[in-house]
Amino acid sequence: MIVDVVLAAEARLGEGPIWDPRSSCLRWVDINRGQVHRFDPASGVDTFFEVGEAVGTVAVRAAGGLVIATTSGLYTCLEDGGRRTLLHAVGTTPSGGRFNDGKADPWGRMWAGTMLDDPHGACALYRMDPDHSLHPMVTGVSCSNGLGWSLDGSTMYYIDTPTGGVDAFDHDVSSGALSGRRRLIDVDRGWPDGMTVDADGCLWVALWDGWGLRRYAPDGRLLTTVQVPAQRVTSCAFGGPSLSTLYITTARAGLRDFAGQPSAGSLFAVDPGVAGLPPGEWAG
């Protein structure tokens, strides 16, 4: 597969890509710069607004505007970042952590998790329902990352990066409840980061320090490895009119030598030969 640079963003920590079909754009964040981006593939133009603190993820709100998860909590805002409203102030104990990856699910709920470099296991994955109630769903987390759901919604896939793999939960579509956690995939190349699920129900996992992506079957079998010319691949999302383009975010954070990877921090795209699923929206 040919992986192309579609935006030479030089992102410090590009993350959280999500296709917005209403605006025909890809939304993504540069966590360390505190920026929420809007990339228009038709024109190649990328714009952003400043949050003023680290921002881990962005999702589309069904009622209009966006939901963002930052160092200090969960907020709604307009598409240009205006009229920001705090929904939940969420911190870490001890302090010093922040929200990391997250995603709106197909049933109108918003999921986002926190991370803290030390101590391990001090963070959590949260679910925010359409009625704005907030529920800690997974505790003992170190670096909450990729999320996805099976085609029938009965399974949720989850990555806590330092565990080195992808776990599966039984997921109740009607309530969002989780149970039956088990290991589905052990990743032996870099560290698992962001994730998306395609229309065949397969998982695409970004490889931090792994120079690529991997596609896994729902039973955990490795199907495909896609090479990316950047060491720190952070996440991926399907987009475009037919959801047939796989967009890939990367990072420059922590890298000292760019001679072998001048495109580190870029937004990439590839045609993987399979389409994605419609993105979720928070229904609150």
N, C-alpha and C positions, 0 to 999 in steps of 0.2 A: 504494500500500500504506500502511496506517495503522500507524505505529510508536508503541507505547505504552510508558510507563515502568512497569515492574513492580516496581522497587525503587529508591527515591531514595537511592542508596548514597553519593553524593558521594565516590566513589573517587578517590584521587589518580592511580592508574594501574591501572584495572581491566583484567584480561587473562585469558587461558587458560581460557575457559569450556569445560566438558565435561559432558555428561549422564551421570549415574550411574543406570542402570536398576534396579540392586538397591535403591537407596534412593529412587528416583523424585525425584531432586533434581538441581539444577545446581550443580556445583562450579566455583569461579572464584577468582582471586587478586587482591589489591590489592598490586601489586609493591612500591611505595614504602613502604607501611605494614607489609610483611612479614606479611600476613594471608592465610590460606586459608579461603575462605568456602563455606558450604553453604546454597543457597537452595531452599526448598520452595515450588513454585508453588501447591500446593493450599491452603496456609495463608498464604502470603505472608511467612513467617518466614525471616529470614536470620541464621545464626550463623557464627562464625568462631573460629579459633585463631591465636595469635601464633607466628611462626617465630623471631623475634629477629634476622632479617636479611632483605634483599630476597629475594622468592620469585617466580621467573619463571613457573612453570607447575605444574600438578597433574594427575595421572592416577590412574586406579583400578588397583589391583593384583588380579590374578585370585585370588590366595591370600588376599585380604582386606586391607583398609587401603588406603593410598595411596602413591604415589611423588611426591616433590616435588623440584624443581630450584631451587637457591638461589644466593646469592653464592658459597658455599663448596663446593658440590658436589651430588651426587645422594643422596637419602635415601629410606628407607621409613619409614612411621609408621602408627599407628592412625588411624581416621577422625577422632578428636578431637585428633590431633597427638601423642598419647602414644607412648612407646617408639620414639623416633626413632633410626634406625640409619643411619650413614654408609656408603654403598656405594662411592662414589668421590669423593675430594677433587679437584675440578677448578677451576683458576684460570685467569687470563689472563696473558699476558706482553706488555707490562708488567702489573703488578697494577692493580686498580681496576675490573675488569670484573665481570660476573656472568652467570649463566644468564638467558636471556630465554624466548622461547616454546618450546613442545615439545608432544609428543603421543605416546600409545601407538598403534601401528599395528594393523591387523586381524590380524596374525600373531604378536602377543605381544611385539613389540620396543618399546622406549622410545626416542624420539628427542628430543633437546633441544640447543639451540645457545646460544652465548655472544655477548655484545656488549661493546663498549668504545668510548667516545666518540672516543678518539684514541689511537694512530693507527688509521686505517682499515685493514681487511684483516688484523687481528691475531687474529681469533677463528675459531671452528670450529663445525660441526654434528657432534654425536656420536650414535652408536647404541649402546644398551645392550641386549644380548641376554638371553634368559631365563636363561642360565647366569651372568649378572652380568658378563660380559666387556664392556669398553667399547672402542669403535672410533671414531676420528675419520674422518668420512665426507666432509666438505667443509671445506676450509681456505681461507684468504684471505677470511674472512667479516668484515663490519663490524658488522652488527646482525641476528643470526639471528632469523627471524620465522616466518611461516605455513608450515604443512605440510599436505599432502593426497596422496591416492593415487587413481588411476583405478579404475574399477569392477573391472577384471580384475587390478589390481595391477601391471601392466607399466610404469606410469609413476608417478613421484613428482613432485609439484609443490612448489616451494620459493621462499620469499621472503627475500632479503637486502635489507632495506628501502632502504638508500642507492642500490642499483642501479636503483630505480625501476620494477621489474617483477617478473614471475613467471617462473621458469625451470622447465624440465622435465628429468628424468633418466630414462633407462632403469633400471628397478628389477627386480631378481631376487627374486621372491617367496620362493624357497626359502632364500636366503642373506642377503637384505637388501643385496646389493651394488648400487652405483650406477655408471652410465657414461653417456656421450653427452649431457653437459649442453648445453642449448640454450635460447634465449630463446623463450618462448611468448607473453607479454603485456607490452606497455609500458603502464604506468599513467600517465595524463596528468591525474589529479585527485588532489591531495594525494600521500601516500606509501603504498604497499602495506604492510599490517601483518599481522594474523592472517588465517586463511583456513579454510574448510571446503568439503567436497564433498557435493553432494546426490545423491539416488537416481537422477537422470538423468545423473550424471557431470559436472555443471557445477560450476564453482568460484565460491564467494562470497568476495570479497576486501574486508576492512575498509580504510577510507581514513583514515589519520591526517592531520589537517588537511584532510580532504576532505569532511566533513559527510555521510558516507554509506557505503553498500556498493555493490559492483558484482558482477553475476553474469555469468560468462563461459562460453561453450561450451568443450568440451574442445579444440577447435582454436584457441581464443584469441579468438573473436569476442565482442564485447560484446553482451549480451542485455538486461540490465536494470540500472537504477540506482535504488537505494532511498535516499531522503533521510532523514537522521537529525538531530534537532535538537541535535546536539552536534558540535563541531568535530573532536574527536580520537576517532575511532572506532577501536577497537583490535583487536577480534576478534569471532567469531561461532561459534555451535554450534547444531545442531538438538537439540531435546529434547521432552519430553512423552511420553505413552503411545504415540503413533503417530509420534513424531519429526517432527511437522508444524509445530512452533513454532520459529522462528529467534530465539535469544537473542543479544543484542548487548551487548558491554562497551564502555565509554567511559572517558575520563580527564579530570581537571581539571588535571593537572600542567602547569605552565608558562603557564597562562591567568591573566590579570589581571582581565579584565572579563567578568562573568557575566550582564550585563544582557540580552544577546541569546541566552543559552543557560543558563538557570537549572538545566536538567536535566543539564548536563555532569557526567560521573562516574556517571551512573545506569546501571542495568541495564535495557535495553529488550527488547521482544519484538515480533515481527511474524509474521503468517501469510502466507508467501510463495507458497502454492499448490502447493508441492512438498515432499515429505518428505526427511529426511536419511537417513544411513546409521548403522547401529549403531556406537557408539563402541568403539574398541579398548581392551584392557586389557593391562597388562604382565604377562607370564606367569612372571616370576621369583619 
